[in-house]
């Protein structure tokens, strides 16, 4: 039962909603359901007198990240300001331990992959529908409708912050477009979530042998691809390009058909450049224009975060203190952050914790590549995407994104090493003899 509740939570992540339990308390359903799954898993393990945890680098890095984040509360400027964030971390990160145990079952591991792919496809379908709505009812009407529903999905307090400082629109070549973001807070979190699921779907498509599932996987991949395009997130564009190149490069090396794969990749790149010329090309090209408004602002944010990290290298300014340190008049919920995952972590909780989180992603990347499996190659390509897009945004405070990321890391960590697999196969053959 616990496993299927877990799968249901994964599939329905794009539709999480807030319980609005009190003023400034936007408790989204994910933060209630994940601890519930973890508790059920823990009770099940205690009942069997055996609680399993992956003795892998990722597990120790997850624990180290949580410990260092908690320590920053006491060494930071104002411990009270980090309470909300540490509670958030403690409500989301336990999914890693349950997911790693579930993923030990090879058949259930495939179901987890399918659930992640389905979740991304559902998010993408909603995003495309929301992106298309202005063409049917008008931009103003669509904006008004999304301002009304935002508090339901995001919470009263956070929903107000989002609607007061929205990034829902984009102006490209003199035209204003509504970006795809579905029920997420902004197009960046939407595109990161969808892109992680996109690469998982890509690996699943390459792995799947059954025609029905392969067709469904292909349709889901196509829907997610267009949703990412319509998010107009330049970080997502760069991440998808790098993740796709990584996927093709590893595939070429392993298959021995480097020439054919390179040719196919070149054809796809040519078709994409022709099909998405104009608006999409202009949006991607603007990522390299340092004088463009948002780029200049992001560079300023990076400089501020680097300055804070330089002044507080060991423990940062303390979890939850970054916004008030930069702008003392800012409230508890603020849109001020470094626009860089690794700088955000380092500025708030210290350089060591920033390195720990980076090592967590790199360890997962290495392990999934070493697995030499299409499913794992999809996960590895998604982690490459996360490294690239994480350089421009901070997705760790999005429950949906972090659940998917931790599940992908858990899937990689749960699988036995190649040495253990060979040993098991030899043992099975010996027992048959």
Secondary structure, 3 states (H helix, E strand, C coil): CHHHHHHHHHHCHHHCCECCCECCECCECHHHHHHHHHHHHHHHHHHCCCCCCCCCHHHHHHHHHHHHHHHHHHHCCCHHHHHHHHHHHHHHCCHHHHHHHHCCCHHHHHHHHHHHHHHHHHHHHHHHHHHHHHHHHCHHHHHHHHHHHHHHHHCHHHHHHHHHCCCCEEEECCEEEECCCCCCCCHHHHHHHHHHHHHHHHHHHHHCCCHHHHHHHHHHHHHHHHHHHHCCCHHHHHHHHHHHHHHHHHHHHHHCCHHHHHHHHHHHHHHHHHHCCCHHHHHHHHHHCCCCHHHHHHHHHHHHHHHHHHHCCCCCCCCCCHHHHHCCCCCCCCCCCCCCHHHHHHHHHCHHHHHHHHHHHHHHHHHHHHCCCHHHHHHHHHHHHHHHHCCCCCHHHCHHHHHHHHHHHHHHHHCCCHHHHHHHHHHHHHHHC
